[in-house]
Amino acid sequence: MEITDVTAVTVDMPLVDLDERLGIGPYVTNHGHLESMERVLVRVDTDEGVSGWGEMRVFLSPAATESILEDGVGPMIQGQSPFEIERLRRQVFVEYTNVDMFFSAVETACWDIVGKTLDRPVYELLGGWTAPSQGSQQHRQAIDGDSTAPDAVPVAFCLGILPLDESRAKAREALEAGFNVLKTKAGMDWREDVKRISAMHDEVDGQLEFRLDPNQGWTLDQAVRVGAMLEDEGIYLQYMEQPIRVDAHRSLSRLRQRLRQPIAPNEDTYISHNIQSLVEAGAMDVGVIDLTPAGGISGLRQQAAVLEDAGVPFTHHCAFDLGIRTAAILHAFTGIPGFSLPPDSTYYGWEDDVIEAPFEVSDGCLPAPRGPGLGISVNEDAIEEYRIS
């Protein structure tokens, strides 16, 4: 089997409005706000008629991203076997840049092809149900004779920056929908960040755990004050995600020493070798990793091995993922050892999807992956409906 073509198409998918149940749009961060999100869908074709799908965010512009995929990455791998995923990953190299993020969607599509060809799900190709996730025991049942296999994967509810009253309402909504963890953006005003977490914690009587993500929005002294003030109120986060700027590992280490709030680098993990540096610096309690900057599922597995060997718990990041990448995350989460905290997700916040059978979020969980490959079929009509010309 040989790869014959790589094609990319960009869709723009609206978010469910905040006024609706589990709606999150507009989604406000310290970088801006979103009412929809552009996603690049990548198809890899083979000479035996089997195709696979991947997905990533737009880089600079849809046209630029599509061109890099079709005119750059595609020709590097045409005529080669989609089964040789590790060799392809190490072969794709562009001097002066990290091309991993562009190869990741192609790599995911190759896993999809391999699984479809062998009639096996990707999680099984990765080793099987190796990652029982926190809080998931009530969602376990036998699948294909495996009594340890979960039938659902708990996920964290993700929320943008909102006024106090709206934050309270969404926290209550998330709890009533069965979520155990709420992650909220932060970073515009650290004092308001403390007030919002306190208000949400009060609204749900401490029944939710919280993740606080300022996207590098605080200085070291501000992060210290946020963590200490929450401690004074008896609020202990599941983790504080990338509180200060990247490449400040010693500062992260000092922050970790000064607070009892767990510190969880995210953007710092986008460069693979940084994970070892973070481990050596004692700069993280939790790792928040992502298959796209890692270069795909193979790169994610490599990062996970470093973290697991270091005894650092880790979870998977959310980047506003439609059904294709959500499926890839679920396969990776359940098939790669070491994941111990629910992955982030905004899947409940989409108005629609580009797969034939969109996932249902139930009781704070996404369904565990099924079927050969990624276990999804792409809806070509939906792609055309939301496609950016």
N, C-alpha and C positions, 0 to 999 in steps of 0.2 A: 504494500500500500504506500502511495506517495501523495504528498500534499501538492495540489494543483493550483490553489488560489486562496488569497486572503482578501476579504471584502469587509468594509466598515460602513455603517449607516448611523446617523445621529437622530435620536428622538428627543422631544421635549415633553416631559410628563408633568401634569399639574399635581400639586399637593392638595389634600383635603383641607378645607377651611377650618380654622380653629373653632368656629362655632359648632361644628359637627362632632359627633362622637369620635374620639381618638384623632381628631384633626389636628394638624401641626403647622398649617400654613397661614400667614407667612412665618417662616422659620428664621428667627433673628439670632445672629451671632455678633461677636465684636468685629467681624469683617463685613457685615452686610445682612441682607435678608433675602429669603427665597420664597417665591410663590409657585415655582416649578423648578425642575432640574433637568439639564441636558445630560443624556447618557449615550455613550457610543457602544453600539452592538457590533460584535465582530464574528464573522462566519469564516471557518476554515473548511475548504472543500478538498476531497481526495479523488483519486482516479477510480476508486471502487464505489463511488456514489454515496459514501458516508460523510456527513458534514457534522461539525461541532460548533458550539457557540460559546462566546465569552462576552464580557461587558466591562467597561471602564468609564470614568468621568472624562469630560472634555478637558484638554490641555490647550490653553491659549484660545483656540477657536475650533468649532467642529471641522472646518476644512483642513486646518493644520493637523489635527489629530488623525483624521481619516487618511490624509496623505502620508503621514509617517507610518501608519499601519499598512496601507496598501502598496505604497511606493518604496518604503524603507524596509520594514520587517518582513513583509511578504516575500520579496525576491530572495531574501537571505535563506529562507527555509523551503522554498518551492523545490519539488523533486525529492524531498527527504521524507523519512517515515515519521508519522505523528506518534509512533510508539517510543521513539528515542527522545523522550521529553527532556531528560537531564542533559543530553548532548546538545540538543537544540538550545536550551537555556544558556549553556556556557558558550555556545558558538555565537549567539547574537550579541555583538559588541560594537559600540560606536564610541570612538575616542572623544574624551572631554565631556561625556554626558552619561547619565544613568538611563539606559534604555529599558531597564527591567520593567518599569511601569507600563510601557507599551507592549512588551512581550507578554505580560501577565494575562491579558485577555486572550491572546493567541494560545498561550500555554493551557489555559482553562479549556479552550475549545479542543485542544489535543486530548486532554483527559476525557472530555465528552466523547470524542471519536473512539478512543481506545475502549471505553466502557461499553459503548454501543456495539462495537465490533465483537467484543467478548461476551456481550449480554450480561454484564455485571455492573453494579453501581460503583461510582468512584470511591465512596468511603470504603468499600470492600477491597478495592485495588490498593488503597492506602494501608490496609491492615485490618480493617473491620472495626467493630464498635469498641474503640479503645479509650473513649473520653467521656465517661459518665459526668454530666454537668451538675453543678451545685443546684440543689432544690428540685431535681428532676425525678426523684424516686417515685413520686405519685403518678408519673407519666410513663412508667415502664410496663411493657407487655411483651410477650413472645412474638418475634417476627422471624419467619422462616426457621423456626425451631430454636432460635437463640433467645434464651430466657433473660439475658442481660440487656437486650436491645431496647432503647427508649423508643417510644412512638411519637415523642414530641421533644422539642428543644426550647427551654425557657430563654427568653430574651429580655434585655433591658429596654424600657420605654425611654425614648429620647425626646427632649423638649428644648425649644429655643428660649431666648430671654424674653420674659413676659412681665407685665405688672404683677404686683403681689396678689391681687384678688384672682386674676386669671391663672397664675401659677398654682394657687391653692386649689382652684376648681379642676385643673388638669391633674394634679397629684391625686385628688379624690377619684377622678375618672380612671386614672391608671390603676389604682388599687382595686377599684370595683371591677375592672376588666381582668383582674387576675395577675397583674404584674407584681413582682417582688422588688424590682430595682428600677429607679428612675435616674436617668442621666440628664442634666440640664447644662446648657451653655452658660457662659459667664464672661467676665473680663472687661465690660464697659465701665463698671463702677464697683470696686470690690466691696464697698459698704452695702450696696444694694444686693450684691451676690449673697452676702451673709444673711440679709433680711429675707431674701426669697427662700433660701434653704430652710431657714428657721420657720418661716410661715408654712411651707409645705410639710415639714416634719410635724408641726403642730396640727395641721389639718388632718393628717392620717394617723395621729397618735403614735408616731414612731413605727408604724407598720411597714413602711417602705425604707429600703436602703437607698442612699443617694451617691451618685457620681457627679463631680463638679468639674466642668471642662472649660477653662478660659481660653483655650487655644493660644497659649503663650502670652496671655493678656496681662499678667501681673509682673511686677518686679519682685525680687526676692523678699524684700521687707513687707510688701503687700501680701504675698503668699503666707508669710509667717503670721501676720495679723489675722488673715482669714481663718487659717487653721486653728489658731489659738482661741479666737472668738467662738468658733463652733464648739471647740472642746469645753469652753466655759459654760456653754449652754447644754452640754451633755450630748452633743451631736457628733457622731463619729462616722465619717464618710466611708463608703466601700473603697473609694480612692479619689484622690485629687489628680486629674489628668493633665499632663503637660502644663503645669502652672506657670513656668517661666520659659524663656526663650530656649531654643535648641542649642546644642553644643556647649552647654554650661553644666557639664556633668559634676564638677566639683561643687558648684552651687546647689545643684539638686541633692547631692550627698549631704551638704550642710543643712539644707531644708529638712531632709529626712531625719537628721539627727535632732533637730529642734522641735519637731512635731510628732504627735501620735497619729496624725492623719496619714494613711498610706499614700505614697507617691507613685504615680503611674505614668511614665513617659509614653508618648504616642508618636508625635512628629519626630522625636529623636530616634525612633526605631525604623524610620523610613530608609535610612542608610544601614544596610545589614551589619557592617562591622561595628556600628555604634552599640549594638546590643552587648557585645563582649566588653566594650569600654564601660558601659553602664554597670554591668555586673562587677567588673574590677573596681570601679569607683564606689561601689556600694550605694548607687544612686537611685535604686528603684525597689519598691515593695511588690509591684504588679507590672507586667508588661502588657501593653495594648498594641497588638501587631495587626498587620493588614496585608492581604495577599497581593494587592496591586503593586505597591512599592517594593514588595518582596520579590516580585517577578513571577507570581503565580503560586499555585499550590505547592510546587516543589520547593520554591524559595521559602514559603511559609513553614514548611516542614523542617527546613534547615534552621530557621530562627527558633522554632519551637524546641528543637533539640538542645540548643544552647541554653535556653531559659530553663528547660526541665532539668538539665544537668546541674544548673546553678541553684536549683531549688526555688526558683522564682515562679509564682503562679502567673498565669496570663490568660487573656481573652482576646476576642477579635473586634476590631474597629468597624464602625458603620460609615459608609460614604454615600448615603442615599442610594441604596441598591434595589434595582428592579429584580424580577424573578430569576434572571440568568445568574447574576452574581450572588444573589441570596442563596440559590441552590448550591453554588460552588462553596460558599461559606459554610453552609450546613454540612456538606460532605467533608470539608476540611476539619470542621469543629468536631465531628463525630468520628473521623478516621485517623486523626493525628493525635498521638498521646500528649497529655499534659494540660489541655484546656480545662480550667476548673471554675471559671466564672462565666455567667451568661454573656453571650455576645450582644453588642448594641444592635438595634434595628429600628428603622423608620418604615418598615414595610407596610404597616397598618395605615400609614399616612398618604399612600398613593391613591389617586382617583381611579387608576386603571393599571394594567400591566401589559407586557408584550408576550406573555406565555399563554398557552391555550387554557390551562387550568391554574389560575392564580392561587397562591397559598392562602389559607385561612388562618388568621391569628386568633387563637382560642385559649382562654385562661392564661394569657400572658406568654403563650408559646407559639412557635412555628412548628409545622409538622416535620418530623424527621425525614431525611431524604429517602426517596423510593426510585425504583426503575433503573434501567441500564444507563450508563453515562451519568450525566447530571440529573436525569430523570424528569426532564422538562421537554415540552414541544413548543416551538416558537409560533406565535400567531402573526402571520405575515400581514393580515388585514390591519391589525393593531399597529404594526410598524409603519404602514403606509399612512394611517390616520394621524400619528404623532410625529411622523418624520419631518425633519427640517430640510427643506429643499436646498 
